[in-house]
Amino acid sequence: MSTREDVLLQNLKDVHVSLEQACKRAGRSPKEVTLLAVTKYAADEDVQILLKTGQITDIGESRLQQAQARWQQNPAFARWNKIRKHFIGHLQKNKAAKVAQFFDFVDSLDNLETAVLLAKHVPAGKTLRVLVQVKLTDKKTQSGLPLQEARRLVRQIKAQHFANLCLCGYMGIAPQGVTVQTLRTLFRSIKEAFEEDFPDKKERYLSLGMSEDFIVAVEEGSSLPRIGSKLFAKNLEEV
Ligand SMILES: *Cc1c(COP(=O)(O)O)cnc(C)c1O
């Protein structure tokens, strides 16, 4: 009978092994890839178990209030204040000020107005990292911009020379239930744009891949796969 801790540690190990193998197949160094642990559905106790391994550097949350309750207001999380926090959800303009103050990254930027708002509210001395979200499906409900519009937004943001925003890559969510070949084609198109739009930048991120498709995403060049359910399978029965 394994404990919840056993399950979570095994999940983390499995994810690391999969990442390493994907890197190897693609001739990449595992050092190029950072695991973004998506904690939005996870219980506090489960998140703590993974943090205690010392192997988690980056986490993703998609709701401001929930993120603040956990990472700012819960004393049990105070010692983890060095973890880099990514906002990965749809960003409403009325939340931009608080998001700029609280998060280290906004991975889901999709309009110039919000960039202006973020820049206006980044606290003195801080640099907010931002990725532009590319839409890889035709679904209306999916946020992000079609690739050509995303690239236009990148040019617009660069032209503004925001002093406290570091524009450093693209994020994309692939459609579910498509073939591996379709996934590869989608991931390659965004990787190509990434190489053209963020050439030899010291710090840059291509955030592709979630629990269901991160292996293909890393084979195709993702440097920041976002993994939730593979790490935090909801309960023992599911494993
Ligand atoms: C929830 C979420 C994830 C994680 O999804 P899993 O399939 O649970 O790994 C990744 N990226 C974004 C933008 C999300 O909202």
The ligand as a Tripos MOL2 file, in Angstrom:
@<TRIPOS>MOLECULE
LIG
   15    15     1     0     0
SMALL
NO_CHARGES

@<TRIPOS>ATOM
      1 C1         -4.2520   23.5170  -16.4050 C.3       1 LIG1
      2 C2         -3.2320   23.9290  -17.3810 C.ar      1 LIG1
      3 C3         -2.1180   23.1100  -17.6620 C.ar      1 LIG1
      4 C4         -1.9090   21.7410  -17.0430 C.3       1 LIG1
      5 O1         -2.7420   20.8020  -17.6270 O.3       1 LIG1
      6 P1         -2.5810   19.2350  -17.3400 P.3       1 LIG1
      7 O2         -3.2220   18.6010  -18.5120 O.co2     1 LIG1
      8 O3         -3.2770   18.9740  -16.0690 O.co2     1 LIG1
      9 O4         -1.1300   18.9470  -17.2770 O.co2     1 LIG1
     10 C5         -1.1810   23.5880  -18.5590 C.ar      1 LIG1
     11 N1         -1.3020   24.7890  -19.1530 N.ar      1 LIG1
     12 C6         -2.3470   25.6000  -18.9100 C.ar      1 LIG1
     13 C7         -2.4220   26.9190  -19.6090 C.3       1 LIG1
     14 C8         -3.3430   25.2080  -18.0250 C.ar      1 LIG1
     15 O5         -4.3900   26.0230  -17.8000 O.3       1 LIG1
@<TRIPOS>BOND
     1     1     2 1
     2     2     3 ar
     3     2    14 ar
     4     3     4 1
     5     3    10 ar
     6     4     5 1
     7     5     6 1
     8     6     7 2
     9     6     8 1
    10     6     9 1
    11    10    11 ar
    12    11    12 ar
    13    12    13 1
    14    12    14 ar
    15    14    15 1
@<TRIPOS>SUBSTRUCTURE
     1 LIG1         1 GROUP 0 **** ****
